[in-house]
Amino acid sequence: MNGTAKRIRWSHFVDRRSGRGIIVPMDHGLTIGPVEGLASMEQLSRWLGHPGITGIIAHKGMVERLGSHGLLKGIGVMIHLNGMMSLASTPDRKERLTSVEAALRLGADAVSLQLNFDGKNDAHNLAQLGSVVDEAQQYGLPVLTMLYDKVSCDAQEQRVNRLKHLMRACVELGTDALKLAAPDDLALMPTLLEGIREHTAVFFAGGAMRSEAEILMMAEEVVRCGATGLCVGRNIFQRESARATLSRLQEVVLGNHAVVPESTVTWALPDHAPQVRWSPVVEEVVK
């Protein structure tokens, strides 16, 4: 990440000792409407102050409301610049909804955008990313790209090759960080990170709801492979106890030095517990 301003701002999203982060995206409301866990400030206040959260991603209106309620103290703030409702005829075509300058006025430390490649919108996506990077560069703001490949592939090798090409395209256009869906086969993480992690932050998403054990297994693989961290929303705020899940992820991703609330019980699988396997989950079209 080049530039002093970018490096200072990016430091707000990662733990200063481990260099890893847990970013919680909460941009879902624009896409799919009211979501359990995000539906009210009262729900948000139950978990948003947890020390395991290093940053959040939200649309400009939500950032303004969260800030006015004092819920953004001590964490990195990333404003999401584009989006589209699931009600639209082409929900995968994300349009620009605000500017980098507007994000900066709201106190953003970084900006993000989502690119869903469906095989028909490649030019639109690349032009949008290039424009955002140019804008952000003027103000020293890091850019995170949420990258999703929506083109179906029969062979796993083809899927991986497509994703690596899309990742490289985003890097070529200047993105500072990537958010990727975790691969169905977690053993593919090192392949996706090869040649990228040395210069670009890479976060893996939780996607649709999974068991907590699966999310913790993914977190362990993220750390083992040298990724930057997690960018997980629904698998945190839709839990019965989001704070408990955050404490467990904090210990895995940020390290044992992280401060865990005293009221949180340390999670561990009992000796007799069955082996947990990562279950592929088809990512919803809206995310």
Secondary structure as GFF3:
##gff-version 3
##sequence-region A 1 287
A	DSSP	alpha_helix	4	10	.	.	.	ID=ss1
A	DSSP	three_ten_helix	11	13	.	.	.	ID=ss2
A	DSSP	beta_strand	21	25	.	.	.	ID=ss3
A	DSSP	alpha_helix	28	32	.	.	.	ID=ss4
A	DSSP	alpha_helix	41	45	.	.	.	ID=ss5
A	DSSP	beta_strand	55	58	.	.	.	ID=ss6
A	DSSP	alpha_helix	60	68	.	.	.	ID=ss7
A	DSSP	beta_strand	76	80	.	.	.	ID=ss8
A	DSSP	beta_strand	82	83	.	.	.	ID=ss9
A	DSSP	beta_strand	95	96	.	.	.	ID=ss10
A	DSSP	alpha_helix	100	105	.	.	.	ID=ss11
A	DSSP	beta_strand	110	117	.	.	.	ID=ss12
A	DSSP	alpha_helix	122	139	.	.	.	ID=ss13
A	DSSP	beta_strand	143	149	.	.	.	ID=ss14
A	DSSP	alpha_helix	156	172	.	.	.	ID=ss15
A	DSSP	beta_strand	177	181	.	.	.	ID=ss16
A	DSSP	three_ten_helix	186	188	.	.	.	ID=ss17
A	DSSP	alpha_helix	189	193	.	.	.	ID=ss18
A	DSSP	beta_strand	201	205	.	.	.	ID=ss19
A	DSSP	alpha_helix	212	225	.	.	.	ID=ss20
A	DSSP	beta_strand	229	231	.	.	.	ID=ss21
A	DSSP	alpha_helix	234	237	.	.	.	ID=ss22
A	DSSP	alpha_helix	242	253	.	.	.	ID=ss23
###
